[in-house]
Amino acid sequence: MYLTKDAKEEIFAKHGKGKNDTGTAEGQIALFTARINHLTEHLKKNRKDYNTERSLVKLVGKRRALLDYLTKKDVLRYRAIVKELGLRK
């Protein structure tokens, strides 16, 4: 697996409330972003891997839904996570 337990804990510690708090929207968005970046690099090498392409599209949709939820809940948190991860609308 490309994301070890330590790597996930680091992501959640940096973007969430703590390393064991895996449920915050910011932590999930950061985790999805890391997975999306990994799959994007994989698809650059393996253009015809359609299963990975489908997984990537589903992950982008999940991240978009979480970002939309965060926009409705707290715009400041949304702006902070978008700026921190370098995402754009």
HELIX and SHEET records of a PDB file:
HELIX    1   1 LYS A    5  HIS A   15  1                                  11    
HELIX    2   2 ALA A   25  LYS A   45  1                                  21    
HELIX    3   3 TYR A   50  LYS A   73  1                                  24    
HELIX    4   4 VAL A   75  LEU A   85  1                                  11    
END                                                                             
